């Protein structure tokens, strides 16, 4: 039996794409082996190019694969492969480069290399692509939560971001295909589906009379599906219809990840973001009004070129005012080829580090405040794994519909089941709870709002 090993760098979409590529190999009778401990016949490195560091790390992993088995087929795919195929083919031992499209032809390209023994550059101009690449993932290693890719590419062209050039313009998966895979995932035993993409909220922009709200309504009707979560969505794309569906559907998780990136209008403008802080705050207010108790998490870039101490302080105060349930904080990192990398007034690394530290502390404080407001509430939790912390005997861990990580006593047989858990103790990254019941039918709605 031939063997294949995968190494994935970067975002959740890349991990989804790797799972999709594994399905192609599985259908051809391949066995998957560990990248670091086994010798494989084929190595697939799914690369990231979001930062210069991502490129460097990708090259390191490619060379590691070549060292592990010089006779293996070394295939490189993903965002770095899309933007710099010649750079990758110049690495001794690389046999095949496929970008962020034509992964469905991967087995054909490998066969071509094996017959001709000549390196294959299968990268095409991604900007000319208008069709969503259909790659199904009917099963995941993690049994409790399935990811479902509904969209590819981005039209925003933020000044700090290279991704439109590596993923192309926004393309939506057909509603029929999304719903078919959702039903397949439910049949495979998944209770929760996470909708994902490069710019998930842009779903439907290229479809006729069908938008994200329509898809959410149709997914709500899928029998056996308990929870629907959106991986990330821009504030500008949460319109009245989306809010209405989020509020009305018993299956929609009361958690939205809405990237802010910066808390000052001057910085947002330099980033080429499509909103002001006032517009962002108003959208968040309306979401809270429609869905009391909803968890709003976000991404923040610290130390963007031109960010003064005063801008940072005003941004800090704005984030504190919004009261996020959690923030993912990143120091600005130059990405060669983007307008921001050429901007003057680059912020000193030590200043960036200090600001990151301060915002992480703020995030932890807001995260604890959010959890404390729900102590005493009964929340729906799908346990994901046995808990490995201190005094963890007989404890399992999972996330509530509103994205609170809860540890509670229970058998591992409950993993993947929908449980009703009372939150008893709030913590920063981990809370404690007690099992109340195990639900068979779809719950009427997360009871997060009851504690607010």
Protein Blocks (a to p, Z undefined) as FASTA:
>chain_A
ZZdddddehjfklmmmmmmmmmmmmmnopacddfklpccfbdcddddfkbmklmmmmmmm
mmmmmmmommbccddedjklmmmmmlmmmpghiabdcdfehklmmmmmmmmmmmnopacd
fbdcfklpcbdcddddfbcfblkbccddfbecjfklpakbcklmmnopaddddfklmmmm
mmmmmmnopabdcdddfblmlgoklpghiafklmmmmmmmmghiabdcdfbdcfklmcfk
lmmmmmmpmkbccbdcddfkpacfklmmmnopabdfklmmmmmmmmmmmmghiacddddd
ehiahiafklmmmmmmmmmmnopabdcdddddddehiaklmpghiacfklmmmmmmmmmm
mmmmmmmmmmmmmgoiacddddfbdcfbehkghiacdddfkopacdddddfklgopacdd
ddfbdcfklccdddfbdcfbdcfbdcklmmZZ
